[in-house]
Amino acid sequence: MAAITPGATPNFSSAVTGLDKTPLLSGGTSQKTAGMSGGSFAELVKGVANETLEASKAADQASVAAVHGKISDLELVHTMKEAEISLQRFKSVYERTKESLDKILNMNI
């Protein structure tokens, strides 16, 4: 997550760079998750949840800083967009987890 620096020009491409390389979104596996077993799914969910929480906190701080004139509107929009992307990623993880659980519960045994 990017830190808020007054006067800095945000790079909007950094907000979406790497999304297609995320194992969850691309369907692939990274070296970190390929060799892991057991807790890797829990770590993934925890990581996405923490990322979403941190992005939300940064967006809150940016909105307060914008009200006080400490950051530009462009920086505020950039920080809000990062929070939105993080929330969409969390929603994707939630929906896929729910779909998987529903499939498991509906299996004939």
TAQUI-V583467 format. One line per field, one symbol per residue. phi: phi as a letter, one per 40 degrees, with the letter a starting at -180 (. if undefined). psi: psi as a letter, one per 40 degrees, with the letter a starting at -180 (. if undefined). A space follows every 50 residues. Layout:
BEGIN
phi=???
psi=???
END
This chain:
BEGIN
phi=.cccbdgcccbccccbcgccccdcccgcbcccccccagcccccccccccc ccccccccccccccccccgcbccccccccccccccccccccccccccccc ccccccccb
psi=iiihhheihihddddehedeehdddeeaiiddedeiiceddddddddddd dddddddddddddddddefdiidddddddddddddddddddddddddddd dddddeih.
END
